[in-house]
Each structure stands twice: as structure tokens, then as C-alpha cells.
Amino acid sequence: MRDVAKLAGVHQTTVSLALRGHPSIPEATRARVRKAADRLGYQPNPLVSALMASRRSPLAVVRHTTIAYVTSSPPGDNWRESQTLCEQYEGAREQAQRLGYNIEEFPLFAAGMTPERANQVLRSRGIIGLVIAPLRHGGNTLPLAWDHYAAVGVAFTLHWPNIPRVGSDHAQSVRLAIFECRRRGYRRIGLALQKVLLERVEEQWLAGYLVEHAYPKARAKVPPLIVEQWKKESFLSWFRKHRPDVVLTAAYQGAIINWLRSDGYAVPGDVGVVSLDLHVNAGRVAGINQDSRRIGAMVVNALVARLNHNERGVLPQPVRIHLMGEWVDGLTVRPPE
């Protein structure tokens, strides 16, 4: 601020008032100060700004910096129907509160919202910290003025621009699931997924599965089932043809168990079932706990670190932070040999 004051030819206090748009400073002076600030690349630290605003207030009000939780569900698509997305949001909200921040959902594709309007609302409210929820509209980017924000993405559906992203290591998860299945004596390990889910994790589940089946220890190789639409007939046709003794899946473990039992197979007596995206387990379904709530908290930690360093805009190279999944035992697989 001293540098800005020197360049603009005003007192440092004038700079502070001008950048806040205080009416005591003439508009011509405010414009000169803003021009000098832009020329020097000056950016206020949002944490210091919030602290000073609180100290200047005549009211004893606690002021929190607001973080926008940017969702991109198209009309008619309620992201809160996904337990994974809900847990990510709750983890982010709880961690933000612990750090003195407030999170508010910002639905990017709400009725009447345009890219121009979205950026206008965010900037008018002084919001510079963004958590980008997993994309739900089929694209791989969002129409935001990224240079104005410090942003961190949840999971890896946002391909551009280069902002830090935090998510589960899905390739590691499926390899861990296969390892645990082999410990339980399973040899014909199958993978059954809907294509849209596989694309949301950048085919990492399939990558880990194919790597494990590339080694000699994969005694019986079962081709994966990847389908556009999740249907009982398609699944049972694949199952009857290839006879896996355990099936890895995500989001459809309940349907698979019912389909197998309706076809005369006992779970886990005849075939095991493993979830790659496990939530409330209570000993029922075995599989991988991605800990989506913790991923949400890690996203907020990464964002607050960017805010503390006054970082905005995109990175020169992509940066990812992975959380390893953990195996959870359940009643849908045999005990270890």
C-alpha cells in the first residue's frame, strides 16, 4: 500500500479508503489509486481485509470470509441425491467453519444465471475463494473469470483450467480391492460399471483393474463389463458367460446382489460383491471407503492455503492431491484365507 500511495501521489490512508470505495475520497482520486494498484499488481489479502473490516465496525459482529461452493448441476439434476457429493460438501462445510469461514452454495446453472451474471455476483459480494464441486453438466470446464479467484476443485472432472484438485486415488482403490479379494481366495475377479461413472473418475478404476490383470498372478482374466445403461439383462448375460467369483462395482452393489440372488446365486456363498465407493457400511457390503467427507475437508485446507498466500488464478501445471482409499470388511465377501 505504501508503494501504491507513492505511485499515486497520495497518503497511505487515502489508498486504504480509495480501494474500499469510501465516499470521502473523490472519484477521480479513487480512479487514480486503482490505476496505480493495477499497475503494481497489488492485491489485498482477504484475511487482513476481513480483520480490518471487523475492527472498524462499531458493532461487535464476527465477520467470516465467505467461500462459494460452486455446483454445476443442469436443470432437473439434484446433486444432493448423490451421497458422495453430499459427503464432500459436508466435509468442506465443517472444515470451513473450523477455520473461521462460511461456505455458501453457488449454483452456476440456476435459472436466470449466466457466466457474466455469475462473475458479477461473486465479485460484488467480494467472494474470491471458490470450491469447485464435481461437474455434472457433461463438460470439463466452467465459464468463470478464473484470474479473479483462488479456486480448488473437488475430484477430477474439471479438466481446465489448471487449479489444484483433491480427490480419491481410484486406481489405487481398485488395486487394493483386488488384493483383498485374492487374500480371500477369489481368482476370477470381474469389474462391472456404468460408462458415465467410469468417465467421472477418468477411467482410473478401469486402469487399475487392467494393470492388475496384466501380471501373471491374474490367473483367470475376466473382461470388464462397461455399459451405457445399467440393466439386469446385460449384467446377468455377462455374468453367466464369464462366471466371475467376485464382482467389483460402484453405486450398484445393491442391485447386483438382488439380481444375483434372483438368478439363484448366494452372496457371498457362490459369488462375492465389492463396492468401490462405499458409504454407510455397518458390516453389510465390503469394499473401499473413499472418505468423501475428508476429501471435502482437504479441499478447504488447500483453498485456505491459497488464500493465506494471496494466490489467485490458474497454475502453470496441473496439481493433484490424492487420498488413498481404505478397505472395509463386510458380509458380501468370504473371510480371508
NORBELGI-V141031 format. One record per pair of residues at least 12 apart in sequence whose C-alpha atoms are under 10 Angstrom apart, sorted by the first residue. I is the first residue (numbers start at 1). GAP is how many residues later the second one is. If there is no record, write none. Layout:
# NORBELGI-V141031
I_GAP, I_GAP
This chain:
# NORBELGI-V141031
1_12, 1_13, 1_14, 1_15, 1_32, 1_36, 1_39, 1_41, 1_42, 1_43, 2_13, 2_14, 3_12, 3_33, 3_34, 3_37, 3_39, 4_12, 4_28, 4_29, 4_30, 4_31, 4_32, 4_33, 4_34, 4_35, 4_36, 4_37, 4_38, 5_28, 5_31, 5_32, 6_27, 6_30, 7_25, 7_26, 7_28, 7_29, 7_30, 7_32, 7_33, 8_21, 8_22, 8_23, 8_24, 8_25, 8_26, 8_27, 8_28, 8_29, 9_20, 9_23, 9_24, 9_27, 10_19, 10_22, 10_23, 14_15, 14_16, 14_19, 15_14, 15_15, 15_17, 15_18, 15_19, 15_21, 15_22, 16_17, 16_28, 17_13, 17_16, 18_12, 18_13, 18_14, 18_15, 18_16, 19_12, 19_14, 19_15, 19_18, 19_25, 20_29, 21_13, 43_267, 43_268, 43_269, 44_266, 45_262, 45_263, 45_264, 45_265, 45_266, 46_19, 46_80, 46_81, 46_82, 46_83, 46_261, 46_262, 46_263, 46_264, 47_17, 47_18, 47_257, 47_260, 47_261, 47_263, 48_260, 49_16, 50_12, 50_13, 50_14, 50_15, 51_12, 51_13, 51_14, 62_38, 63_37, 63_38, 63_39, 64_32, 64_33, 64_35, 64_36, 64_37, 64_38, 64_39, 65_31, 65_35, 65_36, 65_37, 65_38, 65_61, 65_62, 65_63, 65_64, 66_30, 66_34, 66_35, 66_36, 66_37, 66_38, 66_59, 66_60, 66_61, 66_62, 66_63, 66_64, 67_26, 67_29, 67_34, 67_35, 67_36, 67_37, 67_38, 67_39, 67_55, 67_59, 67_60, 67_61, 67_62, 67_63, 67_64, 67_83, 67_84, 67_233, 67_236, 67_237, 68_34, 68_35, 68_36, 68_37, 68_38, 68_39, 68_54, 68_59, 68_60, 68_61, 68_62, 68_63, 68_64, 68_83, 69_20, 69_23, 69_24, 69_33, 69_34, 69_35, 69_36, 69_37, 69_38, 69_39, 69_60, 69_61, 69_62, 69_63, 69_64, 69_82, 69_84, 70_33, 70_34, 70_35, 70_36, 70_37, 70_38, 70_39, 70_60, 70_61, 70_62, 70_63, 70_64, 70_65, 70_72, 70_81, 70_83, 71_34, 71_35, 71_36, 71_37, 71_38, 71_39, 71_60, 71_61, 71_62, 71_63, 71_64, 71_65, 71_66, 72_34, 72_35, 72_36, 72_37, 72_38, 72_60, 72_61, 72_62, 72_63, 72_64, 72_65, 72_66, 72_67, 72_70, 73_34, 73_35, 73_36, 73_37, 73_60, 73_61, 73_62, 73_63, 73_64, 73_65, 74_33, 74_34, 74_35, 74_36, 74_37, 74_61, 74_62, 74_63, 74_64, 75_34, 75_35, 75_36, 75_62, 77_59, 77_60, 78_58, 79_54, 79_55, 79_56, 79_57, 82_169, 83_168, 83_194, 83_195, 83_196, 83_197, 83_209, 84_167, 84_193, 84_194, 84_195, 84_206, 84_207, 84_208, 84_209, 85_48, 85_49, 85_69, 85_207, 85_208, 85_211, 86_206, 86_207, 86_210, 87_192, 87_204, 87_205, 87_206, 87_207, 87_208, 87_209, 87_210, 88_45, 88_46, 88_66, 88_67, 88_79, 88_203, 88_204, 88_205, 88_206, 88_207, 88_208, 88_209, 88_210, 88_211, 89_14, 89_16, 89_42, 89_44, 89_65, 89_203, 89_204, 89_205, 89_206, 89_207, 89_208, 89_210, 90_13, 90_202, 90_203, 90_204, 90_206, 90_207, 91_200, 91_201, 91_202, 91_203, 91_204, 91_205, 91_206, 91_207, 91_208, 91_209, 92_39, 92_62, 92_200, 92_201, 92_202, 92_203, 92_204, 92_205, 92_206, 92_207, 92_208, 92_209, 93_12, 93_200, 93_203, 93_204, 93_207, 94_199, 94_202, 94_203, 94_206, 95_198, 95_199, 95_201, 95_202, 95_203, 95_204, 95_205, 95_206, 96_200, 96_201, 96_203, 96_204, 96_205, 96_207, 96_208, 99_201, 99_202, 99_205, 101_199, 101_203, 103_26, 103_27, 103_28, 103_197, 104_26, 104_27, 105_25, 105_26, 105_28, 106_12, 106_15, 106_16, 106_24, 106_25, 106_26, 106_27, 108_34, 108_35, 108_36, 109_28, 114_29, 115_27, 115_28, 115_29, 115_30, 116_27, 116_28, 116_29, 118_25, 118_26, 118_27, 119_24, 119_25, 119_26, 119_27, 119_29, 119_30, 120_25, 122_22, 122_26, 122_27, 123_22, 123_25, 123_26, 127_21, 127_22, 127_23, 128_18, 128_19, 128_20, 128_21, 128_22, 128_23, 128_179, 128_184, 129_19, 129_20, 129_21, 129_22, 129_23, 129_171, 129_174, 129_175, 129_177, 129_178, 129_182, 129_183, 130_16, 130_19, 130_20, 130_21, 130_22, 130_23, 130_170, 130_173, 131_19, 131_20, 131_21, 131_22, 131_23, 131_34, 131_165, 131_168, 131_169, 131_171, 131_172, 132_19, 132_20, 132_21, 132_22, 132_23, 132_25, 132_26, 132_31, 132_33, 132_167, 133_19, 133_20, 133_21, 133_22, 133_23, 133_24, 133_25, 133_163, 133_166, 134_19, 134_20, 134_21, 134_22, 134_23, 134_24, 134_33, 134_66, 135_18, 135_19, 135_20, 135_21, 135_22, 135_23, 135_24, 135_65, 136_21, 136_64, 138_19, 138_58, 138_61, 138_62, 139_18, 139_19, 139_20, 140_16, 140_17, 140_18, 140_19, 140_20, 140_21, 141_16, 141_17, 141_18, 141_19, 141_20, 142_16, 142_17, 142_18, 142_19, 144_17, 145_168, 146_15, 146_16, 146_17, 146_166, 146_167, 146_168, 147_164, 147_165, 147_166, 147_167, 148_163, 148_164, 148_165, 148_166, 149_157, 149_158, 149_161, 149_162, 149_163, 149_164, 149_165, 150_13, 150_14, 150_153, 150_154, 150_155, 150_156, 150_157, 150_159, 150_160, 150_161, 150_162, 150_163, 150_164, 151_12, 151_13, 151_14, 151_148, 151_149, 151_151, 151_152, 151_153, 151_155, 151_156, 151_160, 151_161, 151_162, 151_163, 152_12, 152_13, 152_14, 152_146, 152_147, 152_148, 152_149, 152_150, 152_151, 152_152, 152_154, 152_162, 152_167, 152_168, 153_12, 153_13, 153_14, 153_143, 153_146, 153_147, 153_149, 153_150, 153_167, 154_12, 154_13, 154_14, 154_138, 154_141, 154_142, 154_144, 154_145, 154_146, 154_167, 155_12, 155_13, 155_14, 155_45, 155_46, 155_137, 155_140, 155_141, 155_144, 155_165, 155_166, 155_167, 156_12, 156_44, 156_45, 156_46, 156_164, 157_42, 157_43, 157_44, 157_45, 158_42, 159_159, 160_154, 160_158, 161_152, 161_153, 161_154, 161_155, 161_156, 161_157, 162_151, 162_152, 162_153, 162_154, 162_155, 162_156, 162_157, 162_158, 163_149, 163_150, 163_151, 163_152, 163_153, 163_154, 163_155, 163_156, 163_157, 164_135, 164_138, 164_139, 164_142, 164_150, 164_151, 164_153, 164_154, 164_155, 164_156, 164_157, 165_133, 165_134, 165_137, 165_138, 165_153, 165_154, 165_155, 165_156, 165_157, 166_129, 166_130, 166_131, 166_132, 166_133, 166_134, 166_136, 166_153, 166_154, 166_155, 166_156, 166_157, 167_34, 167_123, 167_124, 167_125, 167_127, 167_128, 167_129, 167_131, 167_132, 167_153, 167_154, 167_155, 167_156, 167_157, 168_33, 168_121, 168_122, 168_123, 168_124, 168_127, 168_153, 168_154, 168_155, 168_156, 168_157, 169_32, 169_35, 169_36, 169_39, 169_121, 169_152, 169_153, 169_154, 169_155, 169_156, 170_31, 170_32, 170_33, 170_34, 170_35, 170_36, 170_37, 170_38, 170_106, 170_107, 170_118, 170_120, 170_152, 170_153, 170_154, 170_155, 171_30, 171_31, 171_32, 171_33, 171_34, 171_35, 171_36, 171_37, 171_38, 171_39, 171_40, 171_153, 171_154, 172_32, 172_33, 172_35, 172_36, 172_37, 172_150, 172_151, 172_152, 172_153, 172_154, 173_31, 173_32, 173_35, 173_36, 173_103, 173_104, 173_114, 173_115, 173_116, 173_117, 173_150, 173_151, 173_152, 173_153, 173_154, 174_17, 174_30, 174_31, 174_32, 174_33, 174_34, 174_35, 174_36, 174_38, 174_74, 174_75, 174_100, 174_101, 174_102, 174_113, 174_114, 174_151, 175_30, 175_31, 175_32, 175_33, 175_34, 175_35, 175_36, 175_37, 175_38, 176_32, 176_36, 176_100, 176_111, 176_112, 176_148, 176_149, 176_150, 176_151, 177_12, 177_32, 177_71, 177_97, 177_98, 177_99, 177_109, 177_110, 177_111, 177_148, 177_149, 177_150, 177_151, 178_12, 178_30, 178_31, 178_34, 178_35, 178_40, 178_68, 178_70, 178_96, 179_33, 179_148, 180_107, 180_147, 180_148, 180_149, 180_153, 180_155, 180_156, 181_64, 181_65, 181_66, 181_67, 181_91, 181_92, 181_93, 181_106, 181_152, 181_153, 181_154, 181_155, 182_35, 182_36, 182_64, 182_154, 182_155, 183_151, 183_152, 183_153, 183_154, 184_88, 184_149, 184_150, 184_151, 184_152, 184_153, 185_60, 185_149, 185_150, 185_151, 185_152, 186_34, 186_58, 186_59, 186_60, 186_85, 186_86, 186_147, 186_148, 186_150, 186_151, 187_30, 187_31, 187_32, 187_33, 187_34, 187_35, 187_57, 187_58, 187_59, 188_30, 188_31, 188_32, 188_33, 188_34, 188_54, 188_55, 188_56, 188_57, 188_58, 188_59, 188_83, 189_20, 189_24, 189_29, 189_30, 189_31, 189_32, 189_33, 189_34, 189_35, 189_54, 189_55, 189_56, 189_57, 189_58, 189_59, 189_82, 189_83, 189_84, 190_19, 190_30, 190_31, 190_32, 190_33, 190_34, 190_35, 190_48, 190_49, 190_52, 190_53, 190_54, 190_55, 190_56, 190_57, 190_58, 190_59, 190_83, 191_14, 191_15, 191_18, 191_19, 191_31, 191_32, 191_33, 191_34, 191_35, 191_53, 191_55, 191_56, 191_57, 191_58, 191_59, 191_83, 192_14, 192_31, 192_32, 192_33, 192_34, 192_35, 192_38, 192_43, 192_46, 192_47, 192_55, 192_56, 192_57, 192_58, 192_60, 192_61, 192_64, 193_12, 193_13, 193_31, 193_32, 193_33, 193_34, 193_35, 193_36, 193_37, 193_42, 193_55, 193_56, 193_57, 193_58, 193_59, 194_31, 194_32, 194_33, 194_34, 194_35, 194_36, 194_37, 194_55, 194_56, 194_57, 194_58, 195_30, 195_31, 195_32, 195_33, 195_34, 195_35, 196_30, 196_31, 196_32, 196_33, 197_29, 197_31, 197_53, 197_54, 198_28, 198_29, 198_52, 205_43, 205_44, 205_45, 205_71, 206_18, 206_20, 209_14, 209_15, 209_39, 210_13, 210_14, 220_24, 221_21, 221_23, 222_16, 222_17, 222_19, 222_20, 222_21, 222_22, 222_23, 223_15, 223_19, 223_21, 224_14, 224_18, 224_23, 224_24, 225_13, 225_14, 225_24, 230_22, 230_25, 231_24, 231_25, 231_28, 232_23, 232_24, 232_26, 232_27, 232_28, 233_26, 235_21, 235_24, 235_25, 236_20, 236_23, 236_24, 236_27, 239_21, 240_23, 243_28, 244_26, 244_27, 244_28, 245_23, 245_24, 245_25, 245_26, 245_27, 245_28, 246_21, 246_22, 246_24, 246_25, 246_26, 246_27, 246_28, 246_86, 246_87, 246_88, 247_24, 247_25, 247_26, 247_27, 247_28, 247_86, 248_24, 248_25, 248_26, 248_27, 248_28, 248_38, 248_39, 249_24, 249_25, 249_26, 249_27, 249_28, 249_38, 250_24, 250_25, 250_26, 250_27, 250_28, 250_37, 250_38, 251_24, 251_25, 251_26, 251_27, 251_28, 252_23, 252_24, 252_25, 253_20, 253_21, 253_22, 253_23, 253_24, 253_25, 253_32, 253_33, 253_34, 253_79, 254_19, 254_21, 254_31, 256_17, 257_14, 257_15, 257_16, 257_28, 257_75, 260_13, 266_66, 267_64, 267_65, 267_66, 267_67, 268_63, 268_64, 268_65, 268_66, 268_67, 269_63, 269_64, 269_65, 270_63, 270_64, 271_61, 271_62, 271_63, 272_13, 272_14, 272_59, 272_60, 272_61, 272_62, 273_12, 273_13, 273_14, 273_57, 273_58, 273_59, 273_60, 273_61, 274_12, 274_13, 274_14, 274_54, 274_55, 274_56, 274_57, 274_58, 274_59, 275_12, 275_13, 275_14, 275_52, 275_53, 275_57, 276_12, 276_13, 276_14, 276_49, 276_50, 276_51, 277_12, 277_13, 277_14, 277_15, 277_48, 278_12, 278_13, 278_14, 278_47, 278_48, 278_49, 278_50, 279_12, 279_13, 281_47, 281_48, 281_49, 281_50, 282_46, 282_47, 282_48, 282_49, 283_45, 283_46, 283_47, 283_48, 283_49, 284_44, 284_45, 284_46, 284_47, 284_48, 284_49, 285_43, 285_44, 285_45, 285_46, 285_47, 285_48, 286_41, 286_42, 286_43, 286_44, 286_45, 286_46, 286_47, 286_48, 287_38, 287_39, 287_40, 287_41, 287_42, 287_43, 287_45, 287_46, 288_36, 288_37, 288_38, 288_39, 288_40, 288_41, 289_35, 289_36, 289_37, 289_38, 289_39, 290_33, 290_34, 290_35, 290_36, 290_37, 291_32, 291_33, 291_34, 291_35, 292_31, 292_33, 294_29, 295_26, 295_27, 295_28, 298_23, 298_24, 298_25, 299_22, 302_19
